[in-house]
Amino acid sequence: MINRELYINKLLAYKDTEFIKVITGIRRCGKSSLLKIFKDEILKENKKANIIYMNFESFEFDDIKNYKEMYDWIKERTKQNQKNYILLDEVQRITGWEKVVNALLIDIDSDIYITGSNAYLLSSELSTYLTGRYIEIKVLPLSFKEFLDFTVLEDNISIEDKFIEYVKFGGMPGIITIKNESDLYENVIKGIYNTVFMKDVVERNKLVDGSLLEKILKFLMSNIGSQISSKKIADYLTSQGTKITHNTVLNYLQMLENAYIIYKAPRYDIKGKELLKTLEKYYIVDTGIRNVTLGFRNSDFGHIIENIVYFELLRRGYDVTIGKTDALEVDFIATKSNNKKYFQVTYTMLEENVKQRELNPLRQINDNYEKIVLTMDKLYNNTSEDGIKIKYLIDWLLGDD
């Protein structure tokens, strides 16, 4: 297992605090491995630390059927007069687990970490029991920098070719090592997709027929980087012979967001300084899942790199929206504390009309926050125009914020 320092450092920063640490993210993005690495970090600091670790997807805990049995199992293994580190993996499989977590905080000296693959983990009674007493740590698939750590960069392969691999195969950490075995890789990715779709969406929401939901998901996958409304999706599906209301589409979109397979970027009116209620953009958590589902097309490259930049901004701790300034669009507004940055993302700027199309929305913004264009054209790297910085995308992905 490779140490994902971004997340380990966050866990270490909150270690021994009163907060419950809630680790969320799509299945197979590395939450379980992260928990195991963190377990080792605790033992490095204190070899005698009492760690209680439960993975509820393991057959070892199959006999634990309810929250009372879960509490008894943990309580028997706690120690008096010392801190008990309690690590609970995929805890949502036990109905009423929230009661256990709340009781453990009261009954014993504990430092609690839990993982889950569905946002219902946080919309459950946990928020009622523990208002203001938990910290969410959102885990995403590998960044490009992490992807390079997980793979060996042969001498004859350029960083650009490695980036193409990342664009094509995505960053699910458990399967990157088999990406060159195409049949096996595709089967594993399809397995992840099917498991997320069936367990965390269809079964979790008690849907009788998941085919309509899958049509919506594939529509989103085909339109990453495009402004979308529930009405637009409903109209499209109706035109294809599947009648559906926009309210039903909204419900299905929420289900997909709750499973961490899609993420929504709302639209922000820069001049009006308000969030708009329509025409959001949706991004797919892993490009490998998208490419295996739809097939990889070079014509989609510009949209895929926009997808990659969106998630990189999330990793770096930004709140991300898309921007509107009059009739023009800004790809991303990235906000963190009192800092703000504006981004345009484009595959190429070699044609003058494309260059001006990317620069003009940023020129319209009358403030002093940093404005950046990210491109695959090395020609413009570390140049600027009208105060707008132009950066080579790969350098930006590998650099520090």
N, C-alpha and C positions, 0 to 999 in steps of 0.2 A: 504494500500500500504506500502511495506517495502522499506525503504530508501537504495538505491544501492549507497553506499558511494563512490565507485570508480568513478562513472560517475558524481554524484552530486558535488564531490570535484573538478572535472575538470571544470564543468560549473561555479562553484563559483570562481575558479581561473581566468577565462576569463571574469567574469562579469564586466560590465562597461568599457570594452576595445573596441577599434574601430572595432575589428574583428566580422564578422558574425559567429555565432556558428552553424555549420551544423551537426546535429545528424543523423547518418545513421545506418542501420542494417536491418535484415530480419523482415518481418511483425511479430507482436506479440512477439517480443523479449523484449518489455518493454519501447519503446521510448516514447509513449504517457504518460505512468505513470511517467516516468522520468521528462517529461516536467511539469506535474502537481505538482510533488514534488518540483521541482525547483521554480515553481510559489509560493508555500507556503514558501519556503526559502526566496524569495524576500520580501514577506509580513512580515516575522519575523523581517527582518532588518528595514523595513519601511512600517508601516501599511497604509500609504497614497500613496504608490507607484502606478503609473498608469500602469496597466498591460492590454494589449490587447491580448486576447487568441482566436485563431481560429483553430478548428479541421475540416479539409475539408472532413473528412469521416462522419461528423455529418450532419444530415438532417437540422440542424439549418442554415447551410451555403449553402444549395442546390440552393438557388436563385442566388448566386453569380456565374455567368457564364464566366466571363472574367477578365482579369487583371485590366481593368479600374474600374469595379465595386468593385473589391477587394481593390484597392487603395483608392477609395472614402469611403468605409466602414471603413477602418482603419483611414484615415485622419480625419473623423468626430469624432473619439473617442480619438484622441491625445490631449495632453494638452501643452500649451505654458510654457516656462520658467521652465521646469523640464524634467527629463529623462523619456522617454516612452519605456517600456519593451514590445516588440512585439514577441509573441510566435506563430509560424505558424506550425501546425501539418499536415503532409502528403500534403505539399504545391504543390507538382508536379501535383496534380489534376487540377490546374488552368493553362491553357496555357498562357505563357508570364509572369508568376509570377516573373521571374528574373528582369523584368523591374520595378515591384513594389518595390522589395527589394532595387534595386539601387536608385530609386527615394526617398524612405524613408530615406536612408542614407544622401541624399542631402538636403531634405526638412525639416526634423524635427530632434530633438535631440532624437536619438533612440538607443536601444540596442536590437539586433535582434537575435532570435533563430529559426531555422527551422529544421524539421525532414523530412525524406524520406526513402522509402523502396526499392530504386533502385539507382544504381550507376550513372545512367543517370542524376541524380540530380546534380552531380558534373561535368559531361562531357557536360552539356548543356551550354547555354549562360551565366550561372552564372560565369563560369571561365573566360569568355570574359569580362563581366562587372566588375568583382571583383577580378582580378588577385592579389594574395598576400594579400587579405583582408578578407579571411575566414579561420576558423579553423575547421577541421573535427574531430568529436568525434564518434568513431566507437563503437556501442553498440552490445554486444554479449548476447546470452542466459546465464543463471545463471552459475557461477562457482560452484564447489562442495561446497566451503565455503558458498556461497550465498544460495545454495540449502538447506543446513542445517538450515539457517536462515528462509527460507520459509516453512520449515516442522518441525514437532515436533518429536524429537528423544525420543521415548518411552524407559523406563528403560530396557526393555527386548530385545531391538534391538541394536546390536553392530554397531560400526562405519563402520565395513567392510560390514555388511548387508545394511547399509544406502548407502554405495558407490555402491553396486550392484544395488540398486534402481536407483541411479543417472545414472549409465551406461545404464540401461534398459529404463528409462523413459525420460532421457534428462533433459533440463533445461529451457523450455519455461515457463516464470514466471507466466503467467495467468492461467495455467492449472495444476500446480504441486499439488494443493490441491485436485484434483479429480483423482489422479493417481490410487488410490485403487478401483475406480469404473471403471473397465476395459473397459466395452462397451462404456461408456460415454467418457473416456479418448481417446480411439482409434478413436471414431467419431470426437472428437474435433481436434486431431492431423491430421487426414486425411483432415479435413476442412481447417486447416492452410496450409497443403501441397498443396491442390488443389487451394486455393486462391493465394498462392505465384506463383505456377506453371502457372495458367491461367492468372492472372492479371499482374504479374510482369515479366513474360517471354513470354507467348504465345501472349497475347493481346498487350503488350508493343512493341513487335517486329513484330506484324502483321503477325504472322504465321497462315497459313490456316490449317495445320495439326500438332498437337503437339505430335503425337505418336512417331515419330522418336526421338525428343528431350527427351521424357520420357525414351526411351530405353537407351539413352546415360547417363542420370542421374542415372538410376538404375544400369548400368554397373559401374559407379563411386562409387555408394553406396556399391556395392559388392566387390570393389577393393580398399577400403581405405587402406592407408599404403603401396600400391604397386606402383612402378614406371610405369607411363603410358605415352604414346604418342598418338597424334591424329591418326597416322597411325595404331597403335595397336587397337584403338577403331574402326576405319573404317574397318580394316581387320576382326575383330570379328563380326561386324554387317553384313558385306558382307557374311561371312560364315554362318550366320543365315538367309540368304535370303533377307537382306535389303541392297541394294547397296548404298554406300555413299562415297564421296571423303573425304580425310583428311582435305581439306580446309573447307568443310561444317562442319565437326566435330569441327574445331577450332572456327568457328563462333558461333556454338551452345554452346561450352564451355564458350565463352565470355558472352553469354546471361545469363547463369546460374551463373557465377561469378557476373555479374551486379545486379542480384537479391539477392545476399548475401546468396545463398543456398549452394554454394560450394566455397572453398577457395583453391588457388593454392600455393604450396610451390616449388619454382624453385630449381634446382640442382646446387651446387657450387663445383667446383674443388678446394680442399683445397691446394694442392701443386701448381697447376697452377694459383691459385688466380683469378679465373674468373667464371662468371655464365655460365652454359651450356644451350643450347637451346632445349634440348630434355629430355625426361624421367623425367618429374615432378611428384610430388605426389599431389593428390587432397583429401581434407578433407571435411566432411559434417558438416554444422554449428550446427546441433543438433542431438544427437544420438537417441533421441526419434522418430524423423521423420524417420530416417533410419530404426529403429527396427520395427516400425509399417508398413512401406512400404515393407520391405523384410522379416520380421519375425526375432525375436531375436534368435541367435544361440550362444551357449557357445563357439563353436570353433572359433568364431570371436573375442573373448575377447581381445586377444593381440593387434589386429588392432584397436579395439574401444578405448582402453586406450591410444594408440598412438594418436588417434584423439583427445582425451581429453587433452593430454599434449600439443598438437599443439595450441589449442585455449587458454589454460592457459598461454602459453608463449606470445601470442598476447595480452591477457588482461594485462599482466605485462609490456607491452610496447616494446617488442622486435620485430625486423624484423627477420623472420624465413625462413631459407632455409634448404634443405637436403644436406648432405655432401658426397663427393666422395674423397677417398684417395686411389690411385691406383685402385685395383679391389674391395676394401671394401667400405661399406656404413656406414655413420654416420646418425642416424635418424634425428637429428636437430642441426643446428648451429643457436644460438640465439644471435643477435647483438643489442646492445643499446649504442649509443654514442661511446665511445672508449672501451667499455667492450664487451666481447664475452664469450659464454659458449657453450660447446658441450654436447649433450645429447644422450644417448641410452635408449630406453624404451622396457622393456620385462616383460611378465607376471611372468615368473619364471626363476631362475638361479640355481636351485637345481642340474640339470644335468651338469657335468663338461664341456661337449662339448658346451652346450648352454652358459655357463658362459664365456668360452673363445671366443666364437663367438661374444658376446656382448662387451667384453673388447678389443679384438684385433684391431678394427678400431680406438679406442681412443688411443691405444698405438702407433699407426702409426703417430700421430699428434705431431710434434716437436715444440710446443710452450708452453708458461706458462699459458695459459688461463684454467679456471676451466673445468674439465671433469667429467661428472656425469652419473651414470647409475640409472635409476628409475625402481623399481621392486615391485611386490606384495609380495615378500618374506621378511618377517620380520627378518628372520635369519641374513640377511646381513645388516640390517639397521645401518646407521652411521658407516660403516666400510670403508676401502679403500684398494686398491690393485694397486701397481705401480703408486701411486699418483692419482688414479681415485677414486672419491667418489661414494659410493653406498648408496642410500637412499630409504626408504620405500615410495612408491608412494603417499599413503594417507597423510602421514606426510608432504610431499613436497607440496601437493595441499592445505593443511590447513595452511602452514607456510607463512612467509613473504619472499619476494624475497631477 
